[in-house]
Amino acid sequence: MCKSRKSSAFFFNCGILILLILRLHALARQYDQEPLTQPRLPPSNWNSPSRVIPAVPGHAHNHDRYSKPTLLQDESEQIPAAMRLNFSSPSPHLFASVCALLQQWGNTLFPNGHTIATVELPAFTLLYHGRLDEANGPPSPDWLSFDIEMAYGLMGGTRRSFILTYQATRPIKALYFDGQSAALFGFGQLDTQMLHLYANVSGPDLDGSDGGGNHSYELKAEYDRATGLCDWLQHAGLRGKGWGIEGIVRMNAGFEMIWCDFTAASLQLVSRMNVTAPQMKHGRNRREADNDAGRTKEAEKQGHARKKEAQTSPQTTVLEQPTSTPWSPIPPDWSDIVGPPDREPFLLNQGSAWFESATWHYGFTGAGRGAGETRARVLGCGIVSWYGHRYWGSVVEEERERLNLSSEGYWGGHKDSSEEVCGSQGVALSSLRRRRRMHHLEGVTVSLAEEMRQETKEMLRDAVNGQGCSGMDWVSIMGDIAQRISRHLASLELYTRVDVRNEKVKRVSGRKWLSQLRGQSHMFFVSSLEYPSVINAETWQLKGRLFTEVCWRCQYHYTKAMANVSLTRWEKSLRYAVEEIMGSVCRVLLEIEFEIESSWYELEEQGHMSSRLEALSDKWGGQIARLRSWLGWEGESVRCEEACSWDEVCYIPIWPLCVQKQRQAGEQRLWETCYHKTELRAEFHRRMPGQRGSPVWWGDEMDLWHPRCVKVDDIVHDVT
């Protein structure tokens, strides 16, 4: 046995030696054939005034009044790149918005959508519609859910619950509004739709009424939005019976679609089922049964007559023109208007199953890159956004005061500069990372809204005709960039936080720490950095030729081949966002990389650690923290710290579903917190669509930024 092991080790070592000899031989031949040359520099005009390049982090085009162009080599080079990040630039927001399209997690953390896209559903996709009547189908327009759990969650648990299943007969194109665009209560989730329809965020003045939180008013406004969007698509020549943009995709707890024409042949009704379940003989709460008569009388006043019993056998039918009006959608635990909830056997399950189905489409979280909603995909460059440079600016002045930004968009730090990053300054950095959550479109002018509507029309027309795009999959490429950079920054910042002042660390592991930090930093520049044949102390100067070349390669790594490609206005915005993100990240990290390489050179040449390393380590960690705050990729960092068990989900509050259970004994119930009409700070106490100055739903911030594992069965209001 020992002999066999020795023989195996001998042959393994021999194999390694042969490979090394072959590699050296190949290198020798290469050197004989080609003399060593200096690395190629970027084109001579790459940073000329005629070519606008966002080489300095966060700077935008000349026409952008919220940021100024700065060349790579200028007098401001003495200031670290991380100190010149422009927090008033829209590029980080556009990038993050596009990266999170069709993902539940990112659009819940940042619910106020700014981006509009064209999506396509493949042929034979199943869609579901819940009803509270026996009609063969809904009138047009009406809603379809991507998951049956949503349809049942809305319309199940009553005395007349029906589920209609539809199937696409061909690929279907739809208009998509990002954010929590199907949430009826909130802080700007519907702004993009309202601007599209009314050129304002509050909608029409309905006989002087502001709605007052009346549910019937909110539902009427929702049907008005659906009808208005479908009518606009038709009048713009973007849809017809069975062709074009046939629906509008939106999100609350899961994804839904407003379907414009249920008589179109592109959607087929394949089943119609009565899912009403037999009531339990005895309710969970006898007082509910005692009060049943009173609830019945109230329900009848609202036009919800109760059926005593309903058939529960499945039924199928052919698509027919609907003749009745659908019942208004209602959240799962309000079903007592049509039946005593204590006698409904599946009332609790329908809410928890609905929430669980939403978690299937979380997408990119701090735990990794998930799939999001896969039954719809964004079509190429079919993306326009209020984060485009042409439209940006409505919240810039507000943010400057609130976040302590200069007129150039530079962050002045926490107002008490003596605070450490782990203290108040750390809280300020968190506010910067989450600043996109507070964005709204209330300050948009009528003319700007009309421009966006026209640009959306042009974008959709190109999508319908299958033309106008370069072929770049922007959503995919931005997701790849975010995945690579977010994890790299988190790891690199963690490495820099090692206490190099500790004497034991200095004696035992100082060299190992610097080696690991160097390796982590270097991996980001593997495709950009070519080590010169001769290295000296001047090699790692930040104004040297090598720095310029590596920065250029890194910034245009993803878009270099697009230099001569003709692009639409909206695709140019996407390319510019990628280049500004890459330029900012590359420059901040390259400064750190060169300082690490310089420290390593000093260690190799002099045999001891640099005396500046302690200060440099603190500086590097602070620069990375600033960069992460500028990027604002908070969704890629937030996660449940522990792996959830098989009967749990990672919970964040998603409208209209919230956890009822307490965090600990004595704490407020999350259901009450999530649905309570809170008074926000004065500067954010705004209107809901169609309302002015009314309280708004905001959610539980603790659960939002510190999610936790929750039992699936607890994600409903416990009626026991």
C-alpha angles and dihedrals in degrees: 000000000000090000091053091052092049091050092050091050091048094053091044092053091046090053092052090049092051091050091051092050091050091049092050090048092052091049091050091053090049092052091049091053101040128032117225111267134190114264113269114261123220118268114293092244097048094109099028119130090251091061113061109215124174092219093142109069117265098001120136141201123305092254093055106099092197097063137026129222116247126186122235094249113045143118092280091068090099089069114078113251091238089062091055099053108134107227090184092064115108095212097091090051094047090048094049092045094052092043090056099046112139092007122124097206101053094040091051094051089046103029101166100092122210101170132084121195144173114242134183130211117205123242116278094026110156119232129180137215126191122206141178096212139058098251116136091234144346126272118253125299108029141134134281125186125217091218125048088219090068093050091048092042090058101039106020127096096051137106092259112030120160131181120201117196120207130188128201113240092199138005110301126211121208142174114248129203113196128218122046088319095162096054109113096199125047152078106301105322091133097043097108092051094046092049090049092053105031106013087239136071099237100056128217123337103250104209090313092301119136093197095245091219091296108162095215089054092051092050092048089051089050092054089046089055092049093049092044095052093047091047091050091052090052096045090048090056092245099120143026137164103317099349142077126016101352103173149012120243119210139162141228117135091350131341128299137176132219102222112208103199123023091186092065115113092226089080123051127195104228102172142010116195134184101221096179108136124214111262121247113253093232124033125229089243119039091201088064090058092047090054095044095103092055092050091049092055091050092047092053090053088059093050097257104128112189124233114217095221138348136205114260100196116114118256134192129201142171122258112274134175106271118239103186139064116251121244113255115264112254131191113256101258097049092071093110087093087077103027143001104276095210090066097048107101098203103034095112094042095054093059096045092045090051092053093045091053089055090056090059087071099045092121119180112022136153087272092062144286112313131186103254117197103345099180090076127045131190112248110237111273095354092126131114125171145187083228090070113114091247092061104030124110112069095112101028097099091045091052094048091062097038097045099034097245126164124233087266091053096253116147113239093203125240111330089242098059092188091073118103125234090254091056132046092330088057089054089051091051089052090054089052092050090051099039093112089067089069096050118119137165101229093120096056114123125230092246092052091049089053091050091053092048090053093047090049089052092052092047092050092046090055089049093050091048093043095235143104099058127113092218096250113138096221097180092053096045093047090049090052091050094048093047093051098042100040094055092042093052093047092051094044093050090050091053092051092053093069109118101245089177090071108108093218091052090050094051102037111024109012093107092043091050093051090046092053092045090049091050093049092049095045095056091069091058100042091113094043110037123076112182111228119239091245120043125190139152092284094054093083099048113133093227095049129115093252092056091052093050096046092047091052094048092048096047095051097036092117102033107034093106091053095066094108099029117116110237136187119242093260094047090051088057090053093049091047092051090053092048094047092048092048093044092052096044093043095050096047093045094042091057088053091045093053092048090050091049090048091052091048091049090052091049092050095046101039101028097231139083119268114260087224094058096094093056092040092053091055091046094050092051091050093048093051091048089053092048092051090050091050092051092050095205092151093144089063090057104041116090145134105279093217128049109256119237122243094270095046137076131203100257130215121160109265122180123277096012124067137164116260099193122099122252091221135348111293097018123121116269113256093225089060092044095048097049099034112115097238127197108237125205111289097256091055100037096114143152135276115231107291092012133089124212097349123145114266139213112248108161135225108310093194092060091041097059097027105041120186140194112269131185109256091229091058096061095095138064106276106230094185 
